[in-house]
Structures are given as C-alpha cells and as structure tokens.
Amino acid sequence: MKKIILGALASLLALNANAALINIYESNSSINNIAQSLAVIDNASSANTTVDSDNVFFSDWGHHSAPAFPDGHNNTFVLTATGMVDTSLYSALKFFHDDGIDVSLGSNSLYSFNGNTGLRDSGWNMFADTGMESFDLLFWENGGAASVLVYGTLRDSGTSEIAKISTVPEPSSIAFLALGLMGLVSARRKA
C-alpha cells in the first residue's frame, strides 16, 4: 500500500512538472519599457492567450527554427512565462530577444534589457546549482518581428539545448493529496 501511495504522489508531481505557464496580453499602444509592459498586464482583465509549454522558444520570423507565437501574436504584446528551472541540470541560460525582456531566477534578477531592440543575444548568464528555482520572464514586442528564445547550458556536459521550464506545483493540490494519502494509510492500519 505504501508503494502505491508513494507512486501516486510521484506521478502527481511528475504531471505538475511538465510545462511553464505562458500568458500573452495584446496591446493597442506602443510598449517601450518594463513599466509600460507591466501596465499592459495590470490594465488587462485577463490574458488574451494562456498556454502551457515546456520551453520559451517562439519567433514570428522563424529565428533558430522556432515556431510562431501561440494564436499568431506578432505585433505589439506582452508575454509572461512562469515556472521552475532545475539549476542542477543547467549552469547558465541565454536569451535571444526582440524587443525588451526581464528575467528572474529564484529571488535574483538574471537578465534584463529595458528597451526595444533588434534581435539581441544576452550571452550566457551563469548561476549556482541550487536545485529547482522559480523562473519568471517578462517579454514585450513593439511592432512586429518578435522573437524570444531561451537556451540552457547543461551542467554535466557543457552543451546547450532549448531550456526546459517546468510548472510550479500548486501547493494546495499537493497538500490535499498528501492529506488524502495519510488518511488512506491510517484507515489501512486500523483495518
């Protein structure tokens, strides 16, 4: 019984760790900096598009053979990505972006470009192995030719790949599952 319960818990955690939450907010006015991007989000009743993705790798120009943005967003919009990065897997992240971007890993700012630009390479942004860390990305596009691409350097081999971003598990779901599993174990012992 204990193995079944542990297997169920492991399966639930695996299901929750498969994709980042990506929200896209369209704008009818130009966006030139982080403050204006945040204002677009604050003034929206909800995101125009919400998707789960195991990476942040989009381009409406096909840069690096990336797919287009979800639902065809390509002119003036803000994209947020929230999830987790396994810093024991990656030693650095690199961002290609057009226009601005602001990225945090854990409680630290990892990379920021507070303005509009053509396709830009951030270079490798290195960090320590601290296990799973929260990942928050804010990207905006002002006027088309949008690209946001996130690569990771594998800690063990030094090779790079499209970085995998996972979902932040919802604490209340995990807590309810844990309580239910404890109840099953308790009932089993009394029987």
Backbone bond lengths (Angstrom), bond angles and torsions (degrees), N, CA, C in turn:
res aa  C-N    CA-C-N  psi(-1)  N-CA   C-N-CA  omega(-1)  CA-C   N-CA-C  phi
1 M - - - 1.452 - - 1.535 110.43 -
2 K 1.327 115.24 -41.59 1.454 120.32 -179.27 1.535 110.21 -60.83
3 K 1.342 117.25 -40.55 1.461 120.99 179.62 1.524 111.19 -65.38
4 I 1.333 116.75 -37.74 1.464 120.89 178.73 1.524 109.96 -64.13
5 I 1.317 116.27 -44.83 1.464 121.05 -179.03 1.524 110.15 -64.40
6 L 1.329 117.38 -46.11 1.461 120.08 179.17 1.528 110.92 -64.05
7 G 1.331 116.93 -37.75 1.462 120.76 176.81 1.521 111.78 -63.89
8 A 1.335 116.91 -41.42 1.469 121.05 178.65 1.524 110.69 -64.41
9 L 1.319 116.80 -42.16 1.460 120.50 178.97 1.522 110.38 -65.04
10 A 1.319 117.88 -43.65 1.469 121.44 178.58 1.526 110.70 -62.15
11 S 1.331 117.28 -39.48 1.467 121.12 178.71 1.517 111.16 -64.59
12 L 1.330 117.03 -41.99 1.455 120.62 179.07 1.519 110.46 -63.04
13 L 1.323 116.67 -45.15 1.452 119.47 178.94 1.519 111.22 -63.31
14 A 1.323 117.72 -38.00 1.464 120.98 178.38 1.534 110.65 -65.16
15 L 1.325 117.29 -39.52 1.458 120.31 178.13 1.514 110.97 -64.25
16 N 1.329 117.23 -37.23 1.453 120.99 -179.41 1.520 112.42 -75.87
17 A 1.311 119.55 -12.76 1.462 121.35 -173.52 1.521 111.93 -108.30
18 N 1.329 117.64 38.16 1.453 117.97 -174.28 1.514 114.95 -112.80
19 A 1.308 121.07 -9.42 1.459 119.21 -174.91 1.521 111.73 -163.14
20 A 1.324 114.73 151.36 1.466 121.57 174.41 1.528 108.78 -86.64
21 L 1.302 115.96 154.01 1.463 121.77 175.46 1.521 107.88 -91.35
22 I 1.321 116.39 121.28 1.459 121.97 -179.66 1.521 108.64 -115.94
23 N 1.333 115.79 127.77 1.464 122.64 176.60 1.518 108.38 -119.45
24 I 1.335 115.88 138.71 1.464 121.27 178.01 1.521 108.29 -124.84
25 Y 1.334 114.65 130.45 1.461 122.89 -178.44 1.525 108.42 -120.02
26 E 1.340 117.16 117.48 1.463 121.60 177.24 1.526 109.78 -74.25
27 S 1.328 115.44 151.35 1.461 121.19 177.52 1.519 109.76 -130.83
28 N 1.332 115.93 143.83 1.462 121.17 176.44 1.520 112.04 -96.20
29 S 1.322 116.99 -1.66 1.461 120.35 179.71 1.526 109.70 -128.79
30 S 1.310 116.51 163.43 1.461 120.26 -176.68 1.526 110.93 -66.42
31 I 1.322 114.82 152.22 1.466 122.77 179.14 1.525 106.62 -125.69
32 N 1.337 115.98 124.55 1.454 119.86 -175.14 1.517 114.69 -124.28
33 N 1.352 117.94 -6.91 1.464 119.04 -177.24 1.529 110.79 -162.08
34 I 1.329 115.00 176.92 1.468 121.01 -177.84 1.518 111.38 -60.82
35 A 1.330 117.60 -44.43 1.468 121.08 -178.23 1.532 111.14 -59.33
36 Q 1.328 117.69 -42.96 1.463 120.47 178.88 1.524 111.03 -68.06
37 S 1.325 117.38 -34.75 1.469 120.97 176.75 1.519 110.75 -63.59
38 L 1.320 115.62 -45.45 1.470 119.96 178.88 1.528 111.05 -64.60
39 A 1.331 117.78 -34.13 1.465 121.12 177.31 1.532 110.71 -65.60
40 V 1.332 117.82 -37.57 1.474 120.83 176.73 1.529 109.37 -59.36
41 I 1.335 116.65 -45.42 1.465 120.82 179.74 1.522 110.73 -65.45
42 D 1.334 116.82 -46.17 1.467 121.08 -178.38 1.523 112.39 -62.13
43 N 1.331 117.39 -33.91 1.463 121.21 -177.87 1.524 113.96 -86.25
44 A 1.310 117.06 -7.39 1.476 120.62 179.98 1.530 109.61 -85.31
45 S 1.320 116.20 140.86 1.468 119.15 175.07 1.522 110.51 -72.84
46 S 1.333 116.00 -30.55 1.467 122.11 175.56 1.523 107.53 -166.02
47 A 1.317 115.85 169.40 1.461 120.25 177.07 1.524 109.77 -67.81
48 N 1.331 117.10 145.45 1.460 121.09 174.95 1.519 110.80 -71.28
49 T 1.322 116.87 -32.88 1.460 122.60 179.70 1.521 108.73 -140.32
50 T 1.317 116.55 135.50 1.463 122.80 174.15 1.519 107.53 -131.32
51 V 1.334 116.34 125.98 1.459 121.23 179.47 1.526 109.45 -139.70
52 D 1.316 115.34 158.94 1.457 121.87 170.01 1.520 106.83 -101.92
53 S 1.321 116.24 137.90 1.458 120.82 178.19 1.518 108.23 -148.09
54 D 1.321 117.24 143.03 1.463 119.19 179.65 1.523 111.71 -85.22
55 N 1.338 116.90 6.70 1.461 120.67 174.76 1.523 109.64 -154.88
56 V 1.328 115.77 168.77 1.461 122.07 172.22 1.521 104.33 -115.42
57 F 1.326 115.67 97.06 1.460 121.49 -170.75 1.521 108.56 -153.74
58 F 1.352 116.39 86.64 1.462 121.37 -175.51 1.527 109.98 -138.24
59 S 1.322 115.59 146.29 1.459 120.70 175.14 1.519 108.92 -157.56
60 D 1.336 116.93 130.31 1.463 117.91 175.56 1.525 111.06 -84.91
61 W 1.335 117.52 0.67 1.461 122.74 175.36 1.526 111.37 -109.60
62 G 1.321 117.43 -0.89 1.454 120.74 179.83 1.521 114.34 75.48
63 H 1.341 117.68 18.43 1.464 120.32 176.80 1.521 109.99 -53.53
64 H 1.326 116.80 135.03 1.471 123.53 178.45 1.529 111.11 57.32
65 S 1.322 117.38 24.81 1.473 124.26 -178.81 1.531 112.39 62.16
66 A 1.320 116.86 26.83 1.467 121.43 179.65 1.522 110.83 -74.86
67 P 1.331 116.63 148.89 1.469 120.04 175.43 1.529 111.04 -72.64
68 A 1.322 115.75 164.45 1.464 121.32 177.02 1.522 110.30 -66.84
69 F 1.311 116.08 164.19 1.457 121.10 176.23 1.529 109.43 -65.82
70 P 1.335 117.49 147.44 1.470 120.35 179.13 1.530 111.76 -55.03
71 D 1.303 116.24 140.91 1.471 124.71 178.35 1.521 113.49 59.75
72 G 1.334 117.37 20.53 1.457 120.82 173.32 1.516 115.99 75.15
73 H 1.325 118.91 16.32 1.468 120.26 177.60 1.523 108.39 -62.67
74 N 1.346 117.11 127.14 1.460 118.22 -178.09 1.517 114.50 -156.30
75 N 1.310 119.81 5.76 1.458 118.30 -175.73 1.527 111.81 -112.51
76 T 1.302 118.64 -80.92 1.456 121.93 -179.30 1.521 107.64 -131.31
77 F 1.340 115.89 110.62 1.458 120.50 -174.81 1.524 110.09 -159.86
78 V 1.331 114.50 168.06 1.467 123.01 175.11 1.518 107.32 -120.26
79 L 1.328 116.29 135.90 1.459 122.38 176.86 1.526 108.00 -120.28
80 T 1.324 115.99 132.83 1.460 120.58 171.75 1.526 108.00 -118.27
81 A 1.320 115.57 144.56 1.464 121.36 174.99 1.523 106.92 -132.00
82 T 1.329 115.71 129.62 1.454 121.75 -178.62 1.516 108.50 -129.69
83 G 1.321 115.88 131.89 1.450 119.73 179.21 1.511 111.08 -176.21
84 M 1.322 115.42 -148.61 1.461 122.39 -179.05 1.527 108.55 -133.15
85 V 1.336 115.53 146.48 1.461 122.22 173.73 1.518 107.74 -121.32
86 D 1.316 115.97 134.83 1.464 121.43 178.03 1.526 108.52 -86.88
87 T 1.332 115.97 101.94 1.466 119.89 -177.63 1.529 111.95 -74.55
88 S 1.339 117.78 -8.48 1.461 118.44 172.26 1.536 109.79 -80.60
89 L 1.334 117.12 -18.60 1.459 122.53 176.51 1.533 110.99 -88.08
90 Y 1.335 116.46 -43.69 1.464 121.93 -176.41 1.526 111.07 -110.51
91 S 1.340 115.78 144.14 1.461 121.27 175.21 1.524 111.82 -105.84
92 A 1.337 117.05 -13.20 1.460 121.27 -179.38 1.524 109.45 -161.42
93 L 1.332 115.36 156.09 1.458 122.08 173.61 1.522 108.38 -125.04
94 K 1.334 115.15 147.55 1.466 122.18 176.78 1.521 107.79 -127.08
95 F 1.331 115.71 141.84 1.460 121.52 -177.36 1.524 109.61 -123.34
96 F 1.322 116.30 128.75 1.452 121.88 167.17 1.527 104.39 -105.90
97 H 1.320 116.80 129.31 1.468 118.72 -175.21 1.513 111.19 -150.05
98 D 1.329 114.10 154.61 1.453 124.52 174.84 1.537 103.74 -155.94
99 D 1.212 123.32 95.95 1.453 134.26 28.25 1.539 110.53 -110.75
100 G 1.341 117.70 -109.78 1.461 120.74 -171.21 1.517 114.49 -82.36
101 I 1.346 114.37 163.10 1.467 120.65 -175.48 1.525 109.78 -156.18
102 D 1.314 115.92 149.84 1.461 122.29 174.34 1.525 106.91 -144.24
103 V 1.345 117.36 122.64 1.465 122.01 -173.87 1.517 109.95 -128.01
104 S 1.330 115.87 132.70 1.466 122.14 174.28 1.518 108.96 -120.04
105 L 1.327 115.17 142.99 1.458 122.61 174.73 1.518 106.33 -125.16
106 G 1.342 116.32 117.89 1.462 119.33 -170.73 1.518 107.81 63.92
107 S 1.307 117.32 -135.32 1.464 120.77 179.67 1.523 111.79 -96.86
108 N 1.335 117.15 12.32 1.468 121.23 -176.30 1.520 112.21 -111.90
109 S 1.340 114.94 141.63 1.458 119.97 171.68 1.522 107.80 -70.43
110 L 1.332 117.24 127.72 1.459 121.05 -179.39 1.527 111.21 -98.44
111 Y 1.337 116.33 -41.62 1.466 120.15 -178.08 1.523 108.49 -161.11
112 S 1.334 115.55 142.15 1.455 120.00 177.80 1.525 109.71 -149.49
113 F 1.319 115.64 138.46 1.462 122.28 170.24 1.520 105.80 -133.86
114 N 1.328 116.64 106.19 1.456 122.63 -171.10 1.527 111.00 -97.33
115 G 1.331 116.24 67.47 1.455 121.62 178.57 1.515 109.52 178.60
116 N 1.324 115.82 177.35 1.456 121.08 178.78 1.525 109.16 -91.93
117 T 1.314 116.46 147.95 1.462 121.70 -175.92 1.517 109.57 -158.18
118 G 1.323 115.48 161.78 1.458 120.06 166.87 1.519 107.37 -73.83
119 L 1.325 117.11 -178.68 1.461 120.36 -178.81 1.529 109.63 -53.90
120 R 1.324 116.13 124.61 1.465 123.04 -172.99 1.519 109.58 -127.42
121 D 1.320 116.75 143.30 1.459 125.01 177.62 1.524 107.70 -105.56
122 S 1.323 117.58 120.96 1.464 121.19 -177.16 1.523 112.88 -74.62
123 G 1.331 117.57 -16.02 1.456 120.07 -168.16 1.525 108.34 76.68
124 W 1.327 116.60 173.78 1.469 120.17 -177.77 1.520 110.14 -80.27
125 N 1.329 116.05 129.07 1.459 123.63 177.92 1.518 107.05 -107.19
126 M 1.335 116.30 105.89 1.469 122.03 -171.99 1.528 111.38 -87.44
127 F 1.352 115.87 156.91 1.457 122.74 178.69 1.519 109.55 -155.61
128 A 1.334 115.16 163.74 1.467 121.82 -178.10 1.529 110.60 -80.06
129 D 1.325 115.92 162.43 1.465 123.11 174.87 1.525 107.79 -80.88
130 T 1.319 116.38 102.09 1.464 122.06 179.15 1.528 111.41 -122.70
131 G 1.344 117.01 18.15 1.468 120.88 179.76 1.517 110.79 81.01
132 M 1.313 115.96 -149.65 1.465 121.27 179.86 1.527 109.26 -73.86
133 E 1.321 115.92 128.93 1.465 122.21 179.32 1.524 109.23 -128.29
134 S 1.329 116.00 145.80 1.463 119.87 176.41 1.525 109.63 -65.43
135 F 1.319 115.04 146.44 1.455 123.03 -178.12 1.516 107.50 -129.03
136 D 1.332 116.65 123.30 1.463 121.63 178.65 1.521 108.74 -130.68
137 L 1.322 115.45 124.67 1.456 121.36 -178.77 1.519 108.88 -125.90
138 L 1.327 115.34 133.33 1.465 123.35 173.80 1.523 105.92 -120.85
139 F 1.316 116.82 124.19 1.468 122.40 -179.68 1.514 107.98 -132.89
140 W 1.321 116.70 142.05 1.455 118.70 172.93 1.518 110.19 -132.35
141 E 1.319 113.56 151.05 1.465 122.26 175.53 1.516 107.86 -120.69
142 N 1.315 116.06 132.77 1.454 121.98 179.86 1.523 109.40 -122.10
143 G 1.326 117.26 89.43 1.445 120.95 169.92 1.518 118.02 102.01
144 G 1.308 119.57 16.15 1.460 120.54 174.71 1.518 113.60 102.08
145 A 1.336 115.73 174.72 1.472 124.11 -175.80 1.527 110.19 61.11
146 A 1.316 116.52 46.46 1.470 122.40 -173.99 1.526 112.24 -82.07
147 S 1.331 115.79 137.06 1.465 122.58 172.08 1.518 108.91 -149.40
148 V 1.337 116.20 135.77 1.461 121.96 167.58 1.531 106.29 -143.24
149 L 1.337 115.10 117.28 1.460 122.34 -173.73 1.522 107.97 -131.41
150 V 1.327 117.56 129.32 1.467 121.58 -178.71 1.528 108.86 -119.46
151 Y 1.332 115.53 121.56 1.466 122.86 176.97 1.518 109.48 -112.47
152 G 1.331 116.32 153.33 1.455 122.01 175.08 1.514 110.92 -125.93
153 T 1.345 116.59 146.63 1.460 122.07 172.76 1.516 107.99 -95.66
154 L 1.314 116.91 122.14 1.462 121.34 179.49 1.523 109.45 -67.41
155 R 1.325 115.82 128.19 1.462 122.39 -175.57 1.528 111.65 -62.80
156 D 1.335 118.53 -38.44 1.468 120.46 -174.24 1.521 113.69 -80.08
157 S 1.347 118.74 -28.87 1.465 119.69 -174.64 1.526 114.17 -118.18
158 G 1.321 117.04 -16.90 1.457 120.28 -177.54 1.515 114.33 78.27
159 T 1.326 117.83 0.54 1.464 120.50 176.93 1.527 109.30 -81.67
160 S 1.322 115.91 160.33 1.468 119.04 -179.43 1.521 110.52 -110.13
161 E 1.322 114.59 155.95 1.464 122.44 177.44 1.515 108.10 -151.98
162 I 1.322 116.42 169.25 1.460 120.34 171.95 1.525 106.14 -64.72
163 A 1.334 116.84 123.11 1.467 121.25 -173.77 1.519 111.26 -65.89
164 K 1.321 115.62 137.01 1.465 122.65 176.60 1.528 108.82 -91.86
165 I 1.319 114.98 127.19 1.462 122.30 178.54 1.522 106.09 -116.16
166 S 1.328 117.64 131.66 1.465 120.34 -178.48 1.521 110.77 -111.10
167 T 1.316 115.63 165.80 1.452 122.89 -179.26 1.513 110.99 -74.78
168 V 1.297 115.13 145.43 1.456 120.79 171.14 1.528 106.73 -77.36
169 P 1.337 119.10 117.51 1.465 119.56 179.08 1.529 110.76 -60.32
170 E 1.305 115.39 140.07 1.456 120.51 179.16 1.524 108.75 -78.14
171 P 1.349 118.13 115.57 1.462 120.66 -174.13 1.526 114.46 -58.00
172 S 1.332 118.09 -38.05 1.468 119.12 -176.65 1.533 111.14 -66.66
173 S 1.323 118.27 -37.67 1.466 120.48 178.51 1.518 111.19 -64.29
174 I 1.329 115.40 -43.63 1.463 119.60 179.65 1.527 110.17 -65.57
175 A 1.333 116.98 -40.47 1.466 120.46 179.20 1.526 111.15 -63.19
176 F 1.334 117.75 -44.01 1.467 120.49 178.46 1.531 111.30 -63.71
177 L 1.320 116.78 -40.98 1.456 119.61 177.61 1.529 110.46 -62.42
178 A 1.332 116.51 -43.81 1.467 120.50 -179.82 1.527 110.49 -61.91
179 L 1.335 117.70 -43.04 1.468 120.55 178.32 1.526 110.94 -62.94
180 G 1.313 117.04 -42.26 1.457 120.39 178.80 1.517 111.98 -63.99
181 L 1.327 116.09 -41.85 1.462 119.84 179.34 1.525 111.37 -66.62
182 M 1.332 116.97 -37.67 1.480 119.83 176.60 1.525 109.84 -64.70
183 G 1.314 116.60 -38.29 1.459 120.30 177.32 1.516 111.39 -63.45
184 L 1.329 117.39 -41.83 1.478 120.54 177.14 1.527 110.96 -61.91
185 V 1.299 116.82 -43.64 1.479 120.48 179.61 1.521 110.13 -63.53
186 S 1.332 116.53 -43.77 1.466 121.48 179.49 1.525 111.68 -62.32
187 A 1.351 116.22 -44.91 1.462 120.77 179.22 1.512 110.34 -64.31
188 R 1.278 118.12 -38.82 1.466 122.35 -179.70 1.530 110.58 -64.37
189 R 1.337 116.92 -40.11 1.466 120.76 -179.13 1.522 111.38 -69.12
190 K 1.335 117.67 -33.46 1.476 121.56 -179.72 1.514 110.92 -73.95
191 A 1.323 117.48 -26.90 1.480 120.87 -175.60 1.507 113.01 -75.39
